[in-house]
Amino acid sequence: MRFGLIHRVMTEALAVLGLLALLTSGELDRALTIALSAALVGALLVPERWQQRPSFRYVGTLAPLLILALQLVRLALHGNALTIAVEFAAALQILRLMTRRGAAHDQQIILLALVHLIAGTVLGGGIAYGLCFLGFLIVAPGALALSHLRREVEGNYQQGARDRTGLPVDVPRILRSRRVIGKRFLLATSLLALPIFLFTALLFLAFPRVSLSLLLLNRDRSERMTGFSDKIDLGGVGLLRENPALVLRVELPNLPASPQERIALYLRGTAFDHYDGRSWSRTDPHALPAERLGNQIRVRRFYRPGDVRRMLIDLEPIEPPVVFTTDDTVSLTLLPRSNPLSPFPSLTRAPEGELRYVAAEDRGLRYELFTSPPGQEPPAPLAHPSRYLQLPAELSPRVAELARRWVGDARDRRQAARRIEQELQRGYQYSLDSPSGSAPQPLEHFLFESKQGHCEYYSTAMAVLLRTMGVPTRNVTGFVGGTYNRFGRYYTVRQGDAHSWVEVYLPDTGWTRFDPTPTAESAPQRATSLTTSLRDIVEAISQRWDRNVVGYDLKQQLSLVQHLEKNYGELSSGEGWLGRALRQPRRLLLTALGLALAAYGGHWLWKRRGRRATSSEQTEARAREQASRDARALYRQLEAILQAQGLPRPPGVPPLTHARHLLALGHPLAPEVLDLTARYTAARFGAATLTPEERARFQQRLKQLTAARRAPRAAPPPAPTARSSP
């Protein structure tokens, strides 16, 4: 694997992970997020040879200054400081990826990626951030090590360092080299993420999370996750049944081992009392602060001992920010959803029982609903009854005639409402593409001509028909659904589960729910497929992450400690060896300490033995190297003597070949030269060594050769094909 390529890939991976942690935080609007993502892809595709051009150097210098000036102007025009800072940080990273040159720029990229990851911790902290954080831990050690190594290589080149051949350091050749790093290096640096992760996890468990978003996020978001209409218009309807957007999660207490796959929850959002012949609205839209006691909110009354915990709701951000309840809710308790130190949101209450919330952090709402035991709550008196009997002026008399025909001889309001409900369920067809929406009188067209429509037609028809009989009614919108998520053990409510039904005021029970929409169509929708299962898994993981990581607080920390204490008590009460050991913690601690010391001692002895072996090998290597140097020095003296005698060794002729050639020519010094050359060859290239005595005898024989008479010049031996240097 090429050093430069691996370094580039790991550095770019860190940059991408940091930017994803920032872009998935939801701080930036969708258009800007898409633009920055496209720019990031373009920056990664810029060839490395282009980055060396002077034009890219100018871009890398001037573009950050221009963007900084633009952001300062926006800040001076009262733009959001945090959003401007996030945009600048993302743009700066993209520019650096596009124009980087050398290790210094790579280290800037790594630093910016770390800053982005920290910013993502504050701004988001969701499951996407968790995946980015995990990837960052795996890639960061290797990227940092390679960046430091490249910085050292380039630093040595700039300082004029030379390699062992005496040539300047060749940086491009090193970057192309496949011998600098290998699979073991990548594996070792990736495994460093394990102790880092364990240390981080211990710190996380020891200190409950305190988010800086308390200081930075006290503002409204420009975009919410899903929509919820606060107006019923029979002339227009979206394909809500096709929208899988998650709205809320509902946890029910005491679920059986095999819960029902689908249940009807009827989570009430808002109600309408005025119908103008085409749409519903509220006569009195004014809202007042909801009565509260700490984190308890009064719906009918405050909590009393004996009230039943009905369900726990985890509501995603929604527009308008309606708090959904059941029709029998008496009170609700707010719970921290993400930041345990964030203040509880303020709630307002509208005349039709609608609750809305305003939170400092627009991250949805988490709350519990409480109901009273059946039969203990007297019905609330009906205020302004005429408001719930209002009818549009242009309503045809045949609507009242139809109501009288359907009600027949019903004895009371409940029976009358039940008969109209049954007639609508039996005689009409559910359809999202009803032709009645374009009619001048959509309700009458639905009742007498098309006889098909969506839930809002059914609820409107029943409410109006009962009003012609003098029965107070109102139209209610909310969510009917609940589809069980077996991975998270909660019921999921999606935007496709939006529904409309009727509340009828009965003297004995007060406002009572009726649903005239055909049952098969008002049930929560679900598609069974592999994609659905994967979606349920992701949603369950996201919920656990939000609750146990993002929302980790002192209460959860104490619960974890109590859980550990409970498990320890159960294990210590056992009869096995583990139970006996846990009942004597001092002995267990001493035993563990002894085993640790023994393991450390064994490891120390093993390393010491290895160091001894290594030291012995190094000593032998140094001895061989010294013997080779001594042999080369002696042979250089022999060559000088042969040169003085007129017997120089031609270039390219090995020493032993030259000595044998002299012997073949019959030179009188040849036997001595051959013997000395053989000793030199064995000492330099073989396993033989020259002892001090042998070196002394070699020196003595050289002196004898020096004193010898000058012999006739021998013919130079032929040059061999191979060359060997002394």
N, C-alpha and C positions, 0 to 999 in steps of 0.2 A: 504494500500500500504506500502510495506516494505521500511524503510528509506534507507537502504544500496542499495537496488536495484534501487530505483528512483534516488538516487545520482549518481550511476554508469551510468545509462542510460543518464541522463542529461549531465554529464561530457563528455561521449563519443560522444553525439550529438554535443556539442561545438567543440570537436576535429575534427569530420568529416566535419562540416561546414567550419571550418578554413582551413582544407586541401583542400576541394573542391574549396574554393575561390582561393587557390594558384594553384591547378592543372589545373583548367579551364582557367587560365590566358593565356595559350599558351606559357609560358616561357620555359617549358620543352618539349622535343621532345616526340613523341607519345609512343615509346617503354618504356621510363623511366616513363611516366605517367601511363601506364598500369601496370608496375612493382610495382610502389608505391601504386597504387590502390589495387592490389592484396595483397601486404604486409599489408595495412591498414585493409582489411577484415580479414586476418589471425590474426592480433593483437587483433581485437575485439572479435575473437572467442576463445582466450586463456582463459581457466577456471580460476576463481579467486583463487582456491586452488593451482594451479600450480605457481601462482605468489609469493607464500610464500616460494617456494623452494630455497635453497641456490644457485642452478645453475642459476636461473633467476636473483638473486641478482648480481652475477658476470657478467651476460650479460648486466644488466642495468648499471654497472659501467665501464666495459671495452669496450663495443661496441661503445659508443659515442666517446671515445678517439681514437679508431681505425678509425672511419669514419672521425673524425676531421683531423687526420694525413693524410688520403688519400686525403681529399679535399685541404689541404695545399700543398701537393705535386702537385696536379693538378693546383693549383693557381701559384705555382712556375714555372710550365711548360707553363705559359702564357694562362691558361684557363680563360674563362669569369667569372669575380668575382661575378657578380650578379647571374648567373646561378648556380655557385658553392654554394653560400649562400642559395639559394632557395632549392637546393637539400639537403643540410645539415639540414635546418630547418624542412623539411618534414620528413627526416629519423629520426631526434631526436624525433619528436612527435610520430612516429610509435613505436620506441623503448620504450618510456615512457609509452605508452598505453599497451605494452606487459609486462612490468616489474613493473608496479606501485604497491605500497604498502602504504596504508594510505592516510590521508588527505594532507600531504605535497606534495606528488607526484600528487595528483589531482589538487592542486593549480598550480603546474608547468604546467600541461596539459592545464588548463584554460588560463594561461599566454601565452603559446605557441600558442594556438588557436587565441588569440587576435593579436599576432604578425603576424600570417598567414593572418588574415583578413586585417590588415593594409597593408601587402605586396601585397595582392590581389587587394587592392584599387589602388596601384601604377602600378602594372603590367598589370592588366586586366581592370576591371571596367565595364564589359559587363553585359548582363541580368543575366547570371549565377551568377556573383558576387552579383547582386542586390538581388536575391533570398537567397543566403547565408547570406547576411547582414540582411535581414528581419528575417530569422530563428535564427540568432545569437541574435538579439534583444529580441526575445521571450524567448529563452532558458536561456540566460545569467543571468538574475536576480535570477531565482530559483537555478541555478547551483552554483552561488556565495554564496547564503544564506545557501544552504545545505553544501557546502564545509566549510564555516565558522563554522557551527554548529558541523560538524564532527571533525573539528580541535579542538574545545573547549572540546568535549567529550574525544578525545584521549589525550589532554593536561591534563585534570583532572585525567585520569587514570595514566598517567606517574608521576603525582605529588602525587599519593597515596590517592586521594580523595575517600570518602566512601559515599554510599547512605544512605537513612533513616533507613535501617535495620542494618547499621553498617558494611556491607560487601563492599569490593572494587568495584569500578565502573566496570560493566560487558559490555565492548564495543561490543562484538559480539551479546549479547542479545539486546542492543540498536539498532544495525544495522538491526536485524531481526524484530524489533518492528513495528507494524502497527499503533501505536497510535501517533508517533512523527509527521508525516505529513499526510495530507489528501487532498481531492479534493479542498477545499477552499484555502489551501496554494498554490497549483499549479496554481489555477485560479488567485489568487491575484498577485503572482509573474509574471505570464504571462501578466497580464494587466498593469504591470509597463512598458512594452514595448511601450505602447501607448504614455505616456508623453515623454518618451525618444525619440521616433520617431518624435513627433511633435517638440520637441526642436531641434533635428538634422535637420529637414526639414527647420525650421526657419533660422538656421545658414547657411544652404546650399543656401537658397534663398537670404540671406543678403550678402553673400560673394561669388562671382563667383569662380568657381573651378580653382585651379592652381595645376597641377599635377607634382609630383616629377619625372615623367617619362622624363621630360626635361633633368634631370641630369643622369638618369640611363639607358635609353633605346635608346641611340644614336648608334644603331648597326643594322645589318641585322638579320632577323630571318632565321632560317635554314629551315623552312617549311612554305609554303603558302597554302591558302585555296583551290585554284583551279588551273587548268592548262589551258593554251591557246597556241596552237602550233604556232610557227613562221616559220613553214616549211610545204609545201604541198607535200605529197608523195602519189601517186596513188596506191602504193603497200600496204599501210597499213592505217587503220582507226579504231579508237576506237568507241565503241557504245555510241557516244555522246548523241544520242537521249534518252538514258536510264539514263543519269546522271542528277540528280535533284539538283546538287550543285548550290547554289546561287552565281551569278557573280556580278550583279549590280541591283540597283533599279532606276527607271526612273520616275520622276515627271513631268507631262506635265501641263502647265498653262491653266487656263480656261476650266477645264474638265466639261462636262455636268453632270447633275444629275445622269444619267444612262450611264456611259462610255461603250465603246465596250469591250467585254470580251477579245478579242485578237486583236492586231495590229502588223503590220510589221514595225519595227523601223529602221532596217538596220544600225546598229552601226558599223562603219568602224574601224577595228583594224590596219591591215597592208596590204601592196600590194606587189606583186612580178612581175618582168618583164622578168625573164630568165627561159626558160623551156628546160630541157635536154632530154625530151622523157619519163621521169618517175617522176620527181619532179620539183617543182618551187623554185627559190631562187632569191636573189637580186643581181644585177650587182654591185651596189655600196652600201655596208653595212655601210659605215661610217656615223656617226651621229654628228651633231653640236648642241651646246646649242640653245634652242628655244628662239626666241626674246620675251621679256617680258617687261611689264611696270607695276611695282608693282605686283599685283596678276593677271594681265591680260596677256594672252598668245596669241601671233599672230599665226593664222592658215593661213589665206589669208592676213589679215590686222588686225589692232587694232580696238577696238570698236568705233563706231560713234553714235552720237544721231540719233535715228530713227531705229537702229537695233532691231530686234525682239528676245526676250528671247524664245529660242526654247524648252529647257528642262533642268531639273536639274538632275544630275547623281550622285548616291552614289555608288562608285565602291569598291568592296571588294578586298582584297589582291589577286593578280593574277600573274602568271609567264608565259611568261615574263610580266613585269609591263607596259602594253600598255594602253594608254589613248584613249578611244573610242569616236569617233565623228561621225557626219553625213556628207554626201558628200557635203552639202551646208553650213557647218559651216565656219564662217569667223573669229571668235575669241572665246576664252573661258576664264572664270573667276574662279580662284581657291578659294575654300571656306574651312574654318577649318572643319575637319571631326570629330575629337575627342577632342584633346587638343587645346583650343582656343589660347594658347600662343606658340604652336609649330610653327617653321618656315615653310613657304610654301615650298613644294618640288621643286627641280630643274627638268626641263624638257629638253629633247633632241628631235631633229627633224631629221628623216632620209630622204633620197632623195625621196622616194615614198610617202611622207606625213605622215609617221608613227610618232607618238608622244609616248615617254616613260618618266616615272617619276622615280626619285630617292628621297625617303623621309627619313628623320632621323628616324621617327617612321613608320615602315612598317605596317600601319594599313589601307591601301587602300587610296582612293582619293575621294574628293567631289568637284564637279565643275558644272558650268552653261555653256551651249552652246548658242551662239548667231548667228543668220543668218541675212542677209540683205533682204529687201523687194524684191520680184521677179522682175527679169529683170534689176536690178541695178548693178550687178557685171559682168564686161566683162570677157570672158574666158581667162585664163592664157595661154600664148604661150607654145607650146610643145617643151621642150628641149630634145635633143638627140632622135629624132624620130626613128632612127634605133634600138635603144634598145628595143622598143616595137613592132618591126616587126621580131625579132629573131625567128628562127624555128630550131628544132633539125635536125641534118644532116641526120639521118636515117628515117626521116618522109616519108611515102609512098606517091606517087603522087595521089593515089586515095582519099586522104584527101582533096587535093585542088579541085579534080573533084567533090567531094560531096559538097564542099562549093559553087562552081559555079552552080551546079544543084539546090541547095536550094535558092541561091540568085536570080537566074534567071535574069529578066529584071529590077531589083531594080535600082532606079534612083540615090540614094545617100547612104552615109554610114549609116545613121539612118535607112533607110528602109531595107538595107542589114542586119544590126544587128537585126532588129525586125523579119525578116523572119527566120534567123537561130535560134533565141530564140524560135520562135513558133514551128519550126520543132522539136527541142529537147524536148520541153514540150509535144508535141502531140505523137511523135513516140517512146518514150523511157520510161522505167519504173524505178521508184526509188527503190533502194535496198542498204542496208548496207552490204550485203554479196555478192557483185558482184564477179563473177569468173574472172573478168578482171585483178584483182590485181596481180595474179600469172603469167600473160602472159608476154612474152618478150617486147611487145609493148602494154601496158595497154590501151592507148587512142584508138588505132586502133581496138583493141579487143572490146572495149566498143562501138565504132561507127558502126562496121560492123558485129559483131558476137553476143555478149551477149545482147547488147542494154539495159543494166540495170546497175545501179551504184548509188553512193551517190552524194552529191552536188558538190564535187570536180571534179568528172568526167564531170559533165555538164558544170561547169565554165571553165575547161581546154579545153573541146571540142569547146565551143563557142569562146574562146580567140584564139585558134590555127586556127580554120576555118576562122575567120576574118583576121588573119595575112596572111593567104595564099592569101587573096584578097587585101592585101596592106593596111589594116585598123589597126592603132595602138591600142593595147589592153594591159591590165594587169589583173592579177588575184588578187582578194581581199578576205580577210578572216575577219570575225567579228561575230556579233551576230544579228540574224534577229528578235529575239523574243521580245515579250512583252505580258505577261499575267496579267490581272488586279487583284490586291489585294484589295478587297473592304474594308478590315479592315484598311489598311494603306493609301488607295487612291493613289496608285502608281502602275506602271507596273513592274513586276518582270521578269528579264532576267536570265535564268539558263544556265548551261554549255550544257545542251541538246539542247539549241537554237543556238549553234554554226553553222555557215553557211559560204558558199563560193559563190561569185558571180563575175561578170565581170564589169570592167570599160572600156568603149570605148571612144576614143578621137574623138569628133565631132567638126568641125571648129566653129560652131555657139554657142555651149554650153560648150566646153572643155570636161573634163572627165565626162562621163555620165554613170549612173548605168543601167545594164541589168541583169536579173536573169533568166537563162534558166532552172533552176530546176523546175519540176512540182509544181504548186502552192500549192497543198495540202500537199506536203512534205516540202516545205520551210517555211510554216507557223509555228508559235511557237506551241510547243507541250504542252498539258495540260491533266491531268487526274482528273476527278471530283470524289471525294470521301470524306468521313469524314476525312480521314488522310490528304488529301490535304487542307481541311478547317482548320484543327488544325495547319498544317504547316504554312498557311497564317497568322493565328492569332499570332503564335509565332514570325514569321518574322516581322509582323507589330509592335508588342510590342518591339522587339529588336531594330527596327529602331527608335521608339520613345524614347527608353531608351538612345541609343547612341547619339541622337540629343539633347534631352532635359535634360539629366542627365550628361552623360559623356562629351558632348560638351557644357555644360552650360557656358556661358560667359557673359561679360558685356553687350553685345548687347541684349541678351535674357533677362537679368535683367532689362534693361531699357524698353524693350518691355513689360515685365510683369507689371512694374510700370505704363506705359502708358495705358495698358489694364485696370488696376484697376481704374485709373483716369477716363477713358472713361465710365466704368460701373457705377462709383459713380455719374458722371454727368448725365447719363441717369436716374438713380434712383432718384436723387435729383430733376429732372425736372418733376417728376410725380405729380399727384394731390392727391394721397392718403395720409394716415397718415405717411407712410414711407418717401415719398417725402418731406412733410412738416417738418418732423423731421430732415432729412438730410440737408435741407436748413438752419437749425439753429444748426450747429455742437456744439456750446457752450452749448445750452440747452440739446442737446442729450448727451453730455459728462457728464453734471451735473446729468441728470436723470440716466444714467448708473452708475455713481459713487454712487448716492443715493441708487439705487437698490442693488448695491454690498455691501454697508455698512449695509443696512437693512438685507440682506441675511447673512452677517457675524454676525450681532447682534443676529439674530434669532438662528443661529448655536451656538453661544456662550452661549445663555440662555439655549438652549436645552442640551448642554454639561454640563453646570453648574447644571441644574436640575438632570441630570444623575449622576453627581459627588456627589450631595447631597444624592440621593437615595443610591448610592454605599457606601458613607460614613456611612449612617445610618445602612445599612446592615452589614458593617464591624464592627461598634460599637456593634451591637447586637451579632454578632458572637464572638467578643472578650469577651463580658460579659458572654456568655454561656460557653466559654472555661475557663474563670476564675472561674465560679461557679463550673464547673466540677473538676478543680484542687483543689478547696477548699473542695469539697465533698470527693475526694479521700484522701486528707490529714486527714480529720476527721475520715474516716473509718479506715485508717491505725492505728490511735490512739485507736479506738474501738477494732481492732484486737489485738493490744498489750495488752489491758486490759483483753480480753478473754483468751489470751495466759497465762497471769499471774494468771488468775482464774482457769486454767486447762481446758479451753473450746476452744482449738484451732480449727480453720476451716480447715478440711482436704483438701488436694490438689484436685482440680477438683470439689469442691462443691461450688455452687453459694452462695453469701452472704445471700440472702433472704431465700434460702432453708435451710441453716444452722440455721438461727434464728427460722424458723418455726419448725425445728426438736427439738431445745432446748425447745420450748413451748410445743411440744407434750410430751416431757419427764417430764414436770412439774417442770423445773428448776426455782427457785425463781427470777433469773435475766432475764429470757426469755422474759417477756412482755416488759421490758425496752429495751433489745437488739433488739427485733423485731421492736419496734417503731423507734429507731435510724437507724436501717438498712433500713427500709422503706423510711425514710426521705433522706438517702444517695442515695438510688436507684432512687428516684424521681428527686433529684438534678443532678445526673450524666447522667441518661438515659432519663429522661422525660423533660418536659418544665418548671418544677418548679425551682426556684432559692432560694438560702439561703441569706436572708438579714443579715446585720451585727448583728441585734438583735437575729435572729435565730441561727447564728453561735455562738454567746455568750452563748445562752441557751444550745446549743449542747455541748459546752465545759464544762458548769457547770454540766450537767448530766453525762458527762464522768468522771468528778472528783468524783461524788457521787458513780458511779460504782467502781471506784478505791478504795474508802473507804469501800465498802461493804465487809462483811465477806466472806472468801473463801468457796465456796460451794463444795459439793461432785462432783468428776469428772464424767461427763456424757459420755455415750457411743458415740463414734464418729458416725456421720451419714453415711449412705452408699454413696459411690461415684457415682454421677450421670454420665450419658452418655455424657453430654455436659459440657464444661469448660468455665467459665467466670472469667476474671481477674478483680480486683477492679480498 
